[in-house]
Amino acid sequence: MAFDIKKILTKQQRQSVLNAILTPFSWVYGAVVWTRNWLFDRGILKSETFDVPVVSVGNITVGGTGKTPHVEYIIAALCRQYRIAVLSRGYKRVTHGFILATDSLSPKDIGDEPYQIFRKYNGLIQLAVCESRRKGIRELLKIDPSINLILLDDAFQHRWVKPKVNIVLVDYTRPPFNDRLLPLGQLREPTQRLLQSDIVVVSKCPSDIAPVDIRTLTENLGLFPYQGLFFSNIRYADPVPVFPVPDPELSTLRWLQTSDTVLCVTGIANAKPLVRYLRTFPATVKVMHYDDHHYFTRADFADIFRVFEQLPGQRKFIITTEKDMVRILNNPYYPPTMRNIIYYIPIRIGMLQHEGSDFITHLTRLIEASEAEIN
């Protein structure tokens, strides 16, 4: 006979049962990660170094900590000072091996996040994807010997390459010291691995973060004095049409009224900050959320527009993220007749000044430092 476990156990009891089931798997996962890191730390597994400075931007948790916007922040600050190449794995692409980004490729060829970066900085950087970061770096340097700075996207766990600078992002809303290893929590690495980074950035901070919160985070992270610690937040720009339209009806969210409705459609790891931001405006906000990196199908768009048509509102708009935009823009199933109502919200990173520190100055100093200065 079927029974409803919710009627038998409280939410706290159900969580306790789930934790008991997952704990052995978390121990096994932790043992595997510890063994792998020990083999690299002892030199049994060899990390490769390159003559060109390599900067890794990664994290120790699953889910979005803002790696791509931070990579873009570094590119924007340094692309006129260095010949930059960006190398990513190209998550969820349909291709394999080394692929150099060109105008003829789509998000399915190189992945949505690399495509977003390439679309924004095409002509200023080289960008490639490859499962093997070592092979990818060699191929990039072979194609363009003028490259003098390589950014590795999401490579903190990829220890076959030894970066000159390791940048690790941690989410302000999900601090690692309150988390547990997979699958009990969202940690890909134990928190002690933060001590092997050169820079830690606490991302997604409130713009009005209090000094006491900064002190608490600093103490709980427990970094060494020589490690750089910085704080950043997300800053939203005005909406931009996903498809070129002659006279956009929604040039700023400030034009939204109580009689308007917004359907927020996302396929990212954490859409809550965007939803919270949209709800600071007078319009009604409805949310449809899909898995991270989701490629929208014909059926998805049929569902989206069925919901959209049923929504009340004097004016109705669909708003999505920049990462989703690149997948929608290149999607053959998006209805041409609905192109004038969909917008995306660009985001950029703002570094919060803390005790006069400057992230780019600190990063540049590490990039330019000699091996003697580093050691």
C-alpha positions in Angstrom: 0.0 0.0 0.0 1.4 3.4 -1.0 2.1 5.9 1.9 3.1 9.5 2.1 6.4 9.7 4.0 5.6 13.4 4.7 2.8 12.4 6.9 5.0 10.0 8.9 8.2 12.1 9.4 8.7 15.8 9.9 10.9 17.8 7.6 13.8 17.7 10.1 13.4 13.9 10.5 13.4 13.4 6.7 16.6 15.4 6.4 18.2 13.4 9.1 17.4 10.1 7.3 18.7 11.5 4.0 21.9 12.7 5.8 22.4 9.2 7.2 22.0 7.6 3.8 24.4 10.1 2.1 27.1 10.3 4.7 29.0 7.1 3.6 29.0 8.3 0.0 30.4 11.7 1.2 33.2 9.8 3.1 34.0 7.9 0.0 34.0 11.0 -2.2 36.2 12.8 0.4 38.7 9.9 0.4 39.0 9.9 -3.3 39.5 13.7 -3.5 42.0 13.6 -0.6 44.0 10.8 -2.3 44.1 12.6 -5.6 45.3 15.9 -4.0 47.9 14.0 -1.9 49.3 12.4 -5.1 49.7 15.8 -6.7 51.0 17.5 -3.5 53.7 14.8 -3.3 54.6 15.0 -6.9 53.6 11.4 -7.7 51.1 12.9 -10.2 52.9 15.7 -12.1 51.5 19.2 -12.6 52.9 20.9 -15.7 54.1 24.5 -15.7 54.4 26.8 -18.7 56.6 29.8 -19.6 53.5 31.9 -20.1 51.7 33.0 -16.9 48.5 31.0 -16.3 45.7 32.3 -14.1 43.1 29.8 -12.9 39.6 31.1 -11.9 37.7 28.4 -10.1 35.7 27.4 -7.0 35.4 24.6 -4.5 31.6 24.2 -4.7 29.1 23.1 -7.3 26.7 25.7 -8.6 27.2 29.3 -9.7 29.7 31.4 -7.9 30.2 33.8 -10.8 33.3 32.5 -12.5 32.4 33.7 -16.0 31.6 37.3 -15.0 34.9 37.4 -13.0 36.8 36.1 -16.0 35.2 38.9 -18.1 36.2 41.4 -15.4 39.8 40.3 -15.7 39.7 40.4 -19.5 38.2 43.9 -19.5 40.9 45.2 -17.1 44.0 43.5 -18.7 43.2 42.9 -22.4 45.1 45.9 -23.5 48.1 45.1 -21.3 48.4 41.4 -22.3 47.6 39.2 -25.2 45.1 37.1 -23.4 43.9 33.6 -24.2 40.9 32.0 -22.4 40.8 28.2 -22.1 37.7 26.4 -20.9 36.5 22.8 -20.9 33.4 23.9 -22.7 30.8 22.2 -20.5 27.8 20.6 -22.3 29.2 21.2 -25.8 28.5 18.6 -28.5 32.1 18.6 -29.8 35.2 17.0 -28.4 38.9 17.8 -28.3 40.6 21.2 -28.9 38.4 23.8 -30.6 39.5 27.4 -31.3 36.5 29.8 -31.2 35.6 31.4 -34.5 32.6 33.4 -35.8 31.1 30.4 -37.4 30.7 28.4 -34.2 27.7 28.3 -31.9 27.2 27.7 -28.1 26.7 24.0 -28.9 30.2 23.9 -30.4 32.1 25.5 -27.5 29.7 25.7 -24.6 27.4 28.6 -23.6 29.8 30.4 -21.2 32.8 30.3 -23.5 30.6 31.5 -26.3 29.4 34.4 -24.2 32.9 35.5 -23.5 34.0 35.1 -27.1 31.0 37.1 -28.3 31.8 39.9 -26.0 35.6 40.1 -26.5 36.0 38.7 -30.1 39.1 40.4 -31.6 40.6 41.3 -28.2 41.4 37.7 -27.1 41.9 34.2 -28.2 39.4 31.6 -26.8 39.5 27.8 -27.0 37.9 24.8 -25.3 39.6 21.5 -24.6 39.0 18.7 -22.0 42.8 18.6 -21.5 44.0 22.0 -20.2 47.7 20.9 -20.9 46.9 20.1 -24.6 44.7 23.2 -24.9 47.5 25.5 -23.7 50.1 23.9 -26.0 47.7 24.3 -29.0 46.9 27.9 -28.2 50.6 28.8 -27.9 51.3 27.0 -31.2 48.5 28.9 -32.9 49.4 32.3 -31.4 52.9 32.6 -30.0 52.1 36.3 -29.0 49.9 35.1 -26.1 51.4 36.2 -22.8 48.6 35.5 -20.4 46.3 32.5 -20.2 43.1 32.4 -18.2 41.7 29.0 -17.2 38.0 29.0 -16.6 36.9 26.6 -13.8 40.2 24.8 -13.4 40.9 24.7 -9.6 40.3 21.0 -9.6 42.3 20.5 -12.9 45.7 19.9 -11.3 47.5 18.6 -14.3 48.4 22.3 -15.0 50.1 24.4 -12.2 48.9 28.0 -12.6 51.0 30.9 -11.6 48.0 32.4 -9.9 45.0 30.4 -8.4 41.9 32.5 -7.9 39.1 30.8 -6.0 35.6 32.2 -5.7 33.3 31.5 -2.7 29.6 32.5 -2.6 28.7 35.0 0.1 25.3 33.4 0.4 26.8 29.8 0.7 30.1 30.1 2.6 32.1 26.9 2.4 32.7 26.8 6.2 29.0 26.1 6.6 28.9 23.4 3.9 29.8 19.8 3.5 31.3 17.6 0.8 29.2 16.1 -2.0 26.7 14.6 -1.9 25.8 15.7 1.6 26.6 19.3 0.7 27.9 21.3 -2.3 31.6 21.2 -1.7 33.7 19.7 -4.5 36.8 20.1 -2.3 37.4 20.3 1.5 37.7 23.8 2.7 41.4 23.3 3.5 42.0 23.5 -0.2 41.4 27.2 0.0 44.8 27.5 1.6 46.3 26.5 -1.7 44.9 29.5 -3.5 46.6 32.8 -4.1 43.5 34.9 -4.1 40.0 34.3 -2.6 37.1 36.3 -3.8 33.9 36.3 -1.8 31.3 36.8 -4.6 27.7 38.0 -4.6 28.1 40.2 -1.6 25.5 42.9 -0.8 26.8 46.3 -1.9 26.2 47.6 1.7 28.1 44.7 3.3 29.0 45.7 6.9 32.5 45.8 8.2 31.5 43.3 10.9 30.4 40.8 8.2 33.8 41.3 6.4 35.6 40.6 9.7 33.5 37.5 10.4 34.0 36.1 6.9 37.8 36.8 7.1 38.1 35.0 10.4 36.0 32.0 9.3 37.9 31.5 6.1 41.1 31.4 8.1 43.5 32.3 5.2 47.2 32.9 5.5 48.3 36.5 5.6 49.9 36.3 2.2 46.7 35.3 0.5 44.7 38.0 -1.1 41.1 38.3 0.0 38.6 40.4 -1.9 34.9 41.0 -2.0 32.7 41.4 -5.1 29.1 41.9 -6.0 26.9 41.6 -9.1 25.7 44.7 -10.8 22.8 44.5 -13.2 22.6 46.7 -16.4 19.6 47.8 -18.3 17.7 45.1 -20.3 18.9 44.4 -23.8 16.7 42.8 -26.6 17.9 39.2 -27.2 17.1 39.7 -30.9 17.7 43.1 -32.7 14.5 45.2 -32.7 14.2 48.7 -34.0 12.4 50.3 -31.1 12.8 48.3 -27.8 9.8 48.8 -25.6 11.7 48.1 -22.4 14.9 50.2 -22.4 15.1 50.3 -18.6 13.4 48.3 -15.8 12.4 51.6 -14.2 9.7 51.8 -16.9 7.9 48.8 -15.4 4.5 49.5 -13.8 2.3 47.6 -11.5 0.1 46.6 -14.4 3.0 44.9 -16.2 4.1 41.3 -15.9 7.6 39.8 -16.4 8.2 36.1 -17.1 11.7 35.3 -15.9 13.1 32.3 -17.8 16.4 30.9 -16.6 18.7 27.9 -17.1 21.5 28.8 -14.7 22.7 27.3 -11.4 21.3 30.0 -9.2 18.6 32.4 -10.5 17.6 33.7 -7.0 19.7 36.9 -7.2 18.1 37.9 -10.5 14.6 37.1 -9.4 15.1 39.1 -6.2 16.4 42.0 -8.3 13.4 41.9 -10.7 11.0 41.9 -7.8 12.4 45.2 -6.6 10.4 46.8 -9.5 6.6 47.2 -9.5 5.7 44.6 -12.1 4.4 41.1 -11.3 7.2 38.5 -11.7 6.6 34.9 -12.7 9.5 32.4 -12.8 10.2 29.4 -15.0 13.5 27.8 -14.1 15.4 25.0 -16.0 18.6 23.2 -15.2 22.0 24.9 -15.5 23.2 25.1 -19.2 19.8 23.9 -20.4 19.3 23.9 -24.2 15.7 24.9 -24.8 13.7 22.5 -27.0 10.7 23.1 -29.2 8.5 21.7 -26.4 10.2 24.0 -23.8 9.3 27.1 -25.9 5.7 25.8 -26.3 5.5 25.5 -22.5 7.0 29.0 -22.0 4.7 30.7 -24.4 1.6 28.8 -23.1 2.4 30.2 -19.6 3.2 33.6 -21.1 -0.1 33.9 -22.9 -2.0 33.0 -19.8 -0.3 35.7 -17.7 -2.2 38.9 -16.9 -0.7 42.3 -17.6 -1.2 45.4 -19.6 2.4 44.8 -21.0 4.2 41.5 -20.8 7.9 40.7 -21.2 10.2 37.7 -21.0 13.5 38.4 -19.2 16.4 36.0 -19.1 20.1 36.0 -18.3 23.0 36.7 -20.5 24.1 33.1 -20.4 20.6 31.9 -21.4 20.6 34.6 -24.1 23.4 33.0 -26.1 21.5 29.7 -26.2 18.2 31.4 -27.1 19.7 33.7 -29.8 21.1 30.6 -31.7 18.1 28.4 -31.1 16.1 27.5 -34.3 13.0 26.7 -32.2 12.4 30.2 -30.8 9.3 31.6 -32.5 10.2 34.6 -34.8 6.9 36.2 -34.0 7.9 36.6 -30.3 11.3 38.2 -30.8 10.2 41.6 -29.7 9.2 40.7 -26.2 12.3 38.9 -24.9 15.2 40.7 -23.1 18.3 39.7 -21.2 19.9 41.5 -18.2 23.7 41.9 -18.6 25.7 41.7 -15.4 29.1 42.9 -14.5 31.3 42.5 -11.4 32.0 45.2 -9.0 34.9 44.9 -6.6 34.1 46.3 -3.1 37.0 48.3 -1.7 38.2 46.9 1.5 41.0 48.5 3.4 42.2 50.2 0.2 42.9 46.9 -1.6 42.7 46.7 -5.4 42.1 43.4 -7.0 43.6 44.1 -10.4 46.7 45.7 -9.0 47.2 42.7 -6.7 46.6 40.2 -9.5 49.0 42.0 -11.9 51.7 42.0 -9.2 51.3 38.2 -8.9 51.4 37.7 -12.6 54.5 39.8 -13.0 56.3 38.4 -10.0 59.4 36.2 -10.5 59.6 32.7 -9.2 62.0 33.9 -6.5 59.5 36.5 -5.3 56.7 33.9 -5.3 58.7 31.4 -3.3 
